[in-house]
Amino acid sequence: MKKIYFDNAATTRVKDKVVESMLPYFTEIYGNPSSVHGIGRDAKRALDTQRAAIAEMLGAKPREIFFTASGSEADNWAIKGVAGANAKKGKHIITSSIEHHAVLHTCKFLEGRGYEVTYLPVDSYGKVSVKDLEDAIRKDTILITIMHANNEIGTIQPIAEIGEIAKSKKIPFHTDAVQTVGTIPVNVNDLNVDMLSLSGHKIHAPKGIGVLYARSGRVGDNLLHGGAQESNKRAGTENIPYIVGLSTAMQMALENMELNTTRTKAMRDDIISFVMKNIDYVRLNGHPVDRLPGNVNISFEFVEGESLLLMLDMKGICASSGSACTSGSLDPSHVLLATGLTHEIAHGSVRFSLSDENTNEEVKYLKEVLPGILKTLRNISPLYNERKVR
Ligand SMILES: *Cc1c(COP(=O)(O)O)cnc(C)c1O
């Protein structure tokens, strides 16, 4: 059976052109960029070129780009680095309650080390209030970290506005832009951010490559110690093939962004309006407008999200019950709970995340099979049957 992949917020297929661009750097230009000989210098040249290209795509300078092994590493480094370097100034950090675990668990870790963290609430659409943020700032606040767009519900935060406030108070501001780079315009100056994390595998590059952007002078303590790579800030021989792949994927995403956004949004809105019109007891999670072009997140009452996923899988459709990191555990998503959902309704939530590789035919197929699956599941739900009688 042909698989239909609607789980692009978890990871994406690596594009053929991205693989092609990487191949020579495994077998021909395989040198260590720190070596003085020709093969090393060729690798160094590729590293410099791609660093400059990625910097330009983000509106940054090449020396502000630090390659990491993942988005999680970039988030960890941004937060622990600034926390460590500023511990004498203060120990207060502001974040939101709907961050990715790479940010949330890092903040929790720091709480155990004597830091104080304010977790800003969100409204029912998953938005942080700029006023709440302003009120949370203290004399000892040393870092604000708020994600650009949420991976589960797709809500886009007012990052430029928050950045304006952070700038006026001279507080370092980090954003996790893993879900937005390559999807919507991301420019570090327009967004007023000091630090930004991105990851390759969410934009059709391989898993295991990320970037921490850090405005000059803003990068904190090292996360890794050793060699002098990444301006002495992140040791480890550079992963040239993956860096090349990331750069290729970013370029492809930027070149096609307008077209991709239009196409993806149309498919997203098609699914949402179909479900709202044809299926009862449903709720759209996330913001109706300020939303990632490919994100659909819907709660189906009287249904277990996991059962729905399994039945979709049997029809060849890959979706997710929230974030890949929370499924596998029985705890409902912290993001959905933060938007005010009850545990029960949160458990019946499914995310379909689309990319430019999805097609209208795939959406049509989903619309054909979804109502039948829900009917089957709800027919065996005592609660649903009681509700219908009432
Ligand atoms: C996927 C994701 C991450 C983690 O990136 P990895 O490269 O998988 O470590 C961090 N933040 C968000 C918002 C994500 O979607």
The ligand as an SDF file (V2000), in Angstrom:
LIG
                    3D

 15 15  0  0  0  0  0  0  0  0999 V2000
   11.7940   18.9400   16.1610 C   0  0  0  0  0  0  0  0  0  0  0  0
   11.8570   20.1230   17.0480 C   0  0  0  0  0  0  0  0  0  0  0  0
   12.9480   20.3380   17.8940 C   0  0  0  0  0  0  0  0  0  0  0  0
   14.0780   19.3530   18.0250 C   0  0  0  0  0  0  0  0  0  0  0  0
   14.8800   19.2840   16.8830 O   0  0  0  0  0  0  0  0  0  0  0  0
   15.8220   17.9780   16.7110 P   0  0  0  0  0  0  0  0  0  0  0  0
   16.7000   18.3400   15.5560 O   0  0  0  0  0  0  0  0  0  0  0  0
   14.9030   16.8460   16.4280 O   0  0  0  0  0  0  0  0  0  0  0  0
   16.5690   17.8180   17.9670 O   0  0  0  0  0  0  0  0  0  0  0  0
   12.9650   21.4630   18.6730 C   0  0  0  0  0  0  0  0  0  0  0  0
   11.9640   22.3510   18.6310 N   0  0  0  0  0  0  0  0  0  0  0  0
   10.8930   22.1910   17.8260 C   0  0  0  0  0  0  0  0  0  0  0  0
    9.8280   23.2330   17.8030 C   0  0  0  0  0  0  0  0  0  0  0  0
   10.7970   21.0730   17.0160 C   0  0  0  0  0  0  0  0  0  0  0  0
    9.7290   20.9080   16.2350 O   0  0  0  0  0  0  0  0  0  0  0  0
  1  2  1  0
  2  3  1  0
  2 14  2  0
  3  4  1  0
  3 10  2  0
  4  5  1  0
  5  6  1  0
  6  7  2  0
  6  8  1  0
  6  9  1  0
 10 11  1  0
 11 12  2  0
 12 13  1  0
 12 14  1  0
 14 15  1  0
M  END
$$$$
